[in-house]
Structure formats: structure tokens, C-alpha cells
């Protein structure tokens, strides 16, 4: 193999290894009378970073719908939770574009980032009745693969009040609260 050919292969291998986790992410945020352009660009960059993480590690989305009825009138409440487990190691490139559309202006940020996946080894499971009424008895079962403390709080008015605290003394032990 010639020296020139070996150098090309070495260069190609180094480019592939340094860009192995490089992911592009795009974020947009609108600005106008109540939002400054600088703030909009900061928020757009945050969204671009989140988008890069989601592009690499994926996203878990859960939705819960509750129906609350009083006599003949029912109200639906939908809660959606989103979770992604990764982090930005470094930003390789960032482009900021400000654009005017019909009726609004936006800051659009594109980042190329080195992203890594978080590997959380903690298992923590809670089971029990979560939709409780005033003076209902409450019982939760907690199982974790790590020892530590677990606490239950109740939100009253403007602050949280600790109701109960328990120790999980050993791994994989079940605690009933």
C-alpha cells in the first residue's frame, strides 16, 4: 500500500471517529413586543440543544387523561410528560438566523453537537393509588435497587408539606409507606 493511500485512510478514520456522536439540532423561538431578540435566541439555542439530544438518544412521551365529573358536567385533563436522557458534550458549530415571517419574527438556531447518552442505573418504582380525595387512606409501595430515603409531600396553598419519610435500608427492598 502506498504512503499516500495509507494517509488518506488514516485521515478518513480520524474524521469518522471524531464525528461519531455529532448530531444536528434545530430550535426556533418567536420574539416581538414582549420578548427580546436576545432572549428568543437563547431559548432557540436551548431548544436546538434539546433537539440534538432527542435526535441521538430518542424521546419517551407519556400521556395521562383524567375525567372529573360533577353531576352531569365532566372536565377532561390531559397531562403529557416528555423525557430524554442525554447530554451535550460540546458544541462543534452554531448558526443563528433571525427571520421575519408574516405576523412574527423568529430566531432560528442550528447546532452541531457531540451528544452522549446518560446511563442511569437507578431503578425506582412506586405503586399505589395516586388519585386520592380528602381524608382517604394512602398507601404506596416503593422498590429501589439503591438504598436511601424517600419522602411524600403534599402541596397546600403556597408551599409543600412533608407528610411521610422512610428509609430504604438495602437494595431491592420493598418499603410500604
C-alpha positions in Angstrom: 0.0 0.0 0.0 1.4 3.4 -0.9 2.1 6.1 1.7 -0.4 8.4 0.1 -3.2 5.8 0.2 -2.4 5.0 3.9 -2.5 8.7 4.8 -6.0 9.1 3.1 -7.3 6.0 5.1 -5.9 7.4 8.3 -7.4 10.8 7.7 -10.8 9.2 6.9 -10.7 7.0 10.0 -9.9 10.1 12.2 -12.8 12.1 10.7 -15.2 9.2 11.3 -14.1 8.7 14.9 -14.3 12.4 15.8 -17.8 12.8 14.3 -19.2 9.6 15.7 -21.6 11.4 18.1 -22.0 14.6 16.1 -25.7 15.4 15.7 -27.5 18.4 14.4 -30.3 20.1 16.3 -32.6 23.0 15.3 -34.5 25.3 17.6 -36.9 28.2 16.9 -38.3 30.9 19.2 -40.5 33.8 18.3 -39.9 37.3 19.5 -41.8 40.6 19.4 -43.3 43.3 21.6 -43.0 41.3 24.9 -39.9 39.2 24.1 -36.4 40.5 23.3 -34.5 39.2 20.3 -31.6 38.1 22.6 -33.9 36.1 24.9 -35.5 34.5 21.9 -32.1 33.4 20.5 -31.1 32.0 23.9 -34.3 30.0 24.0 -33.9 28.9 20.4 -30.4 27.6 21.2 -31.7 25.7 24.2 -34.4 24.1 22.0 -31.7 23.3 19.4 -29.6 21.6 22.1 -32.6 19.6 23.3 -33.4 18.6 19.7 -29.8 17.4 19.2 -30.1 15.2 22.3 -33.5 13.8 21.1 -32.1 13.1 17.6 -29.4 11.0 19.2 -31.0 9.2 22.2 -34.7 9.4 21.3 -37.6 10.5 23.5 -40.1 8.9 25.8 -43.5 10.6 25.8 -46.3 9.5 28.2 -49.8 10.9 28.3 -52.4 10.6 31.0 -56.0 11.7 30.7 -58.3 12.2 33.7 -62.0 12.8 33.7 -63.6 14.6 36.6 -67.3 14.7 36.8 -69.7 16.7 39.0 -73.3 15.7 38.3 -73.8 16.0 34.5 -70.7 18.1 33.8 -67.4 16.4 33.1 -64.0 18.0 32.6 -61.1 16.3 30.9 -57.5 17.0 31.9 -54.6 15.7 29.7 -51.1 15.7 31.1 -48.2 14.9 28.7 -44.7 14.1 30.0 -41.6 14.1 27.9 -38.2 12.6 28.8 -34.9 12.2 27.1 -31.7 11.0 28.8 -28.6 12.5 27.2 -26.3 15.5 27.4 -24.2 17.8 25.2 -20.5 17.1 25.5 -19.6 20.0 23.2 -20.9 22.3 20.5 -18.9 22.0 17.3 -20.8 24.6 15.3 -23.6 27.1 15.9 -25.6 29.1 13.3 -28.0 31.8 14.3 -30.5 33.2 11.8 -33.1 35.9 12.5 -36.1 35.8 10.2 -39.2 37.8 9.7 -42.4 35.9 8.8 -46.0 37.1 8.2 -47.1 38.4 11.6 -44.0 37.5 13.7 -40.2 37.4 13.9 -38.2 34.4 14.9 -34.6 33.4 15.9 -33.6 30.1 14.5 -30.5 28.4 15.9 -28.9 25.3 14.4 -26.2 23.5 16.4 -23.9 20.6 15.6 -23.1 18.9 18.9 -21.3 16.0 20.3 -24.0 14.1 22.3 -23.7 11.3 24.8 -26.3 9.1 26.3 -26.9 9.0 30.1 -26.9 5.5 31.6 -28.9 5.8 34.8 -28.7 2.5 36.7 -31.1 3.5 39.4 -34.4 1.6 39.5 -37.2 3.3 41.5 -40.8 2.0 41.2 -43.8 3.4 43.1 -47.2 1.7 43.1 -50.4 2.6 44.8 -53.5 4.8 44.4 -52.4 8.3 43.2 -55.8 9.9 42.7 -56.9 10.4 46.3 -59.6 12.5 47.9 -59.6 14.4 51.2 -59.2 12.0 54.2 -58.7 9.0 52.0 -56.1 6.5 53.3 -52.9 6.5 51.3 -50.6 3.6 50.9 -47.6 3.4 48.4 -45.2 0.6 47.8 -41.7 1.6 46.8 -39.0 -0.7 45.4 -35.5 0.5 44.6 -32.2 -1.1 43.7 -30.4 1.5 45.8 -30.6 2.4 49.5 -31.6 5.8 50.5 -34.6 7.9 51.7 -38.0 8.5 50.1 -40.5 11.2 51.2 -44.0 12.1 50.3 -45.0 15.8 50.2 -48.4 17.5 49.9 -48.8 20.9 48.3 -51.0 23.2 50.4 -51.7 26.7 49.4 -48.2 28.1 48.5 -45.9 25.5 50.0 -45.0 21.8 50.2 -45.5 20.0 53.5 -43.7 16.7 54.2 -46.2 14.0 55.1 -44.0 11.0 55.4 -40.4 9.9 55.1 -38.9 6.4 55.1 -35.5 4.7 54.7 -34.8 2.1 52.0 -32.1 0.4 54.0 -31.0 -2.2 51.5 -31.1 -2.8 47.8 -34.2 -4.3 46.2 -36.1 -4.0 49.4 -39.8 -3.2 49.3 -41.0 -0.4 51.6 -44.7 0.3 52.2 -45.5 3.9 53.0 
